[in-house]
Amino acid sequence: MVDPLTIPHHNGANGAVNGSQSKIAARVAAVDCNVYYGDKHALKNVSVSVPDRAVMAFIGPSGCGKSTFLRCFNRMNDTIVGCRVTGKITLDGEDVYDPKLDVVQLRQRVGMVFQKANPFPKSIYDNVSYGPRIHGLAADKAELDQIVETSLKKAGLWDEVKDRLKEAGTGLSGGQQQRLCIARAIAVGPEVILMDEPCSALDPIATARIEELIDELRLNYSIIIVTHSMQQAARVSQRTSFFHLGNMVEEGETQQIFMAPTDKRTQDYITGRIG
Amino acid sequence: MPQGAHIVTSFEDELRALDNKIAEMGGLAERQLDRSFQALNTRDTILAEQAIASDRAIDKHERELEILAITLIGKRQPMAMDLRQITTAMKIAGDLERIGDLSKNIAKRALAVASEPRPKQLMGGLGHMTEIAQRQLKDVLDAFAMRDAAKAEAVWRKDEQIDALYNSLFRELLTYMMEDPRNIGLCTHLLFAAKNLERVGDHATNIAETTYFLITGTQLMEDRPKGDDTGSTTIPGR
């Protein structure tokens, strides 16, 4: 039986750097990170440390740079033409832009869930099994079945789909599709999960389910969630960073940020005031 | 922190309504305290009846404020300063309502001792306590209205003064009762009145603590100087 949570990282054919087990405390950190879209300076000198087995929330008005920053951690910005990232981003102390580091492996270790659920045009089973299969994480079909079941259970979706795994992933409801995407991310045994407004398109009940799931997931993963809902950030995160016009204005314990923020810009944003 | 205005003006209006209600309740409580003590001091039974009747207005305001605050929490999901403003408004309204009740009780004592003598020293002592309690109440209501944290902290620290007066008045009343048992009736009522005034001081201090938290987001933590030692005062043996 293979538990995706304890898959050791092996040195793959492309020379992945780290041979350590995934149970070592995963910490992502950024030091003096800047991001440019052509001439536009979208993210300005951001430094932050994301704790292990905890949730950090990125909040801020539209265009503040929070999603841009999120995408630095799994190098999704690489896919954007004209996008340039400077500074140091590390996962467990290793520089994610190190040329010796396999970016595909990086994205296995740092998973991502998006605002609009984007299941593959495949069956529910194949959606979850695709990653483990291409990464060679299962020795045989039985192990693969196990990974799929465990992932769907961890994502809180198993009971609803266990009798129809062959059906199309896109046939599920919005909330279910999002949980399917979470199962897909978990299946490859990540250390960090990045969530970009995962509940924006969901109804309150589906949202509550995802928040419950985040509470459970954070026992095992480091999670960064970008959200427009202050109340959601207050509910699910332990630390919060507030972004404004490309700067990280304030970062701290969620309780403190929402009870008594130190910066006026933070207070104006979270209370709905114009400065 | 200087404040901008809420983007949604109805939210702004609702928060202002909370502040206005506190100001109204504060004014009523001040007037009630004044009238009640005057009634006791001058043995004016008509004034006493008026003071007793006006307590209802304070109670009504407290109930209305509570509904407004609860509605705000449900509707607006307030954060930071707004959240503190709403929860502290509820606490302060509770303290003001109690000050109203304590004043009403003093007015009731005024009715009870209407035909009793008026010993100058004892009434003078009570008058002094009342003055200080009134000043504390006025100062803390000002601190709240002007969001002045330093002023709120000053009120918080001054509670010792009333406690010290209460201690000495307590002993005086005991002495008076020991001198002549015919004084016991009057002195017992005056003792309760003094206790009520000491409690008014305590509630003013509570309001000060709450106001400090509202403004700064931190709580006054140190042990406040507490001066009331009547809990352990004994009558010297005969």
Contacts between the chains, C-beta under 8 A, distances in Angstrom:
chain1	res1	chain2	res2	distance
A	230	B	77	7.8
A	230	B	79	6.0
A	231	B	77	5.3
A	234	B	79	7.6
A	258	B	79	5.4
A	258	B	80	6.2
A	258	B	83	7.9
A	259	B	80	6.4
A	259	B	83	7.3
A	259	B	84	7.4
A	259	B	217	6.0
A	260	B	80	6.4
A	260	B	81	8.0
A	260	B	84	7.7
A	260	B	216	7.5
A	260	B	217	2.7
A	260	B	218	7.1
A	261	B	80	5.7
A	264	B	1	5.1
A	264	B	2	7.3
A	267	B	1	6.0
A	267	B	80	5.3
A	267	B	81	6.3
A	268	B	4	5.8
A	270	B	79	4.5
A	270	B	80	5.8
A	271	B	6	7.1
A	271	B	78	7.3
A	271	B	79	5.3
A	271	B	80	5.6
A	271	B	81	6.4
A	271	B	82	5.2
A	272	B	6	5.6
A	272	B	7	5.3
A	272	B	8	6.5
A	272	B	11	7.1
A	273	B	3	6.8
A	273	B	4	4.4
A	273	B	5	6.4
A	273	B	6	5.4
A	273	B	7	6.7
A	274	B	4	5.0
A	274	B	5	6.5
A	274	B	7	5.9
A	275	B	4	4.8
